[in-house]
Amino acid sequence: MGEVSEFPVRVYYEDTDAGGIVYNANYLKFMERARTEFLRSGGIEQDVLLQAGFAFVVSRTEIDFRSAARFNELLTVLTQVTEVKRASMRFSQRILAADGRLITQAMVQIACVSHLHMKPVAIPENVKGVLLSAR
């Protein structure tokens, strides 16, 4: 695997349940933010892609919850590109606590679709170049 992108996330009260533990769906939100920032660091803005007629949609996710994160913890989301195909890409993502404890890990597959028709289309070459260079 290639380059690892790091994205910090602070757990806010709104991210937690009544017991102060991160609600499971919020880990997916943290990972989404990390993938967006990964693309942004490569000069790819998703709003510009939308204007050009392209959208990225999650087509598959496998997630393993290993430990609980709690209110006010500082987490790091690690993101790696593991596969790039004509119209899809796959990311490996892990969320770690400040002490290095593995909170969760996931594989997230993203499809590139026509924003208008919501049908698969080839990943734009400039985006593909960013993804391939990070692999």
Residue pairs with C-beta under 8 A, 6 or more apart in sequence:
1 80
1 82
1 92
1 135
2 80
2 81
2 134
2 135
3 80
3 81
3 134
3 135
4 78
4 79
4 80
5 34
5 37
5 38
5 41
5 78
5 79
5 80
5 134
6 76
6 77
6 78
6 79
7 30
7 33
7 34
7 37
7 38
7 76
7 77
7 79
8 74
8 75
8 76
8 77
9 30
9 33
9 34
9 74
9 75
9 76
9 77
9 95
10 72
10 73
10 74
10 75
11 22
11 69
11 70
11 71
11 72
11 73
11 74
11 75
12 71
13 71
15 22
15 23
15 26
15 71
16 22
16 23
16 70
16 71
17 23
20 70
20 71
21 68
21 69
21 70
21 71
22 68
22 69
22 70
22 103
24 65
27 63
27 65
27 69
27 95
27 103
27 104
27 106
28 61
28 63
28 106
30 75
30 77
30 95
31 77
31 79
31 93
31 95
31 106
31 108
33 77
34 77
34 78
34 79
34 93
35 79
35 91
35 93
35 108
35 110
36 46
38 79
38 134
39 45
39 46
39 127
39 130
42 130
42 131
42 133
42 134
43 126
43 130
44 126
44 127
44 130
46 56
49 55
49 56
49 124
49 127
50 115
52 124
53 114
53 115
53 116
54 112
54 113
54 114
54 115
54 121
54 124
55 112
55 113
55 114
55 115
55 118
56 110
56 111
56 112
56 113
57 110
57 111
57 113
57 118
58 108
58 109
58 110
58 111
59 88
59 109
59 110
59 111
60 107
60 108
60 109
61 106
61 107
61 108
61 109
62 106
62 107
63 104
63 105
63 106
64 104
64 105
64 106
65 103
65 104
66 101
66 102
66 103
66 104
66 105
67 97
67 101
67 102
67 103
67 104
68 103
69 75
69 95
69 97
69 103
73 97
73 98
74 97
74 98
75 95
75 96
75 97
75 98
75 103
76 95
76 96
76 98
77 93
77 94
77 95
78 93
78 94
78 95
78 96
79 91
79 92
79 93
80 91
80 92
80 93
80 134
81 89
81 90
81 91
81 131
81 134
81 135
82 90
82 91
82 92
82 107
82 135
83 89
83 90
84 90
84 123
84 128
84 131
84 132
84 135
86 122
86 123
87 111
87 112
87 113
87 120
87 121
87 122
87 123
88 109
88 110
88 111
88 112
88 120
88 123
89 109
89 110
89 112
89 123
89 131
90 107
90 108
90 109
90 110
91 107
91 108
91 109
91 110
92 105
92 106
92 107
93 105
93 106
93 107
93 108
94 102
94 104
94 105
94 106
95 102
95 103
95 104
95 105
96 102
96 103
97 103
111 120
112 120
112 121
112 122
112 123
112 124
112 127
113 119
113 120
113 121
114 120
114 121
123 131
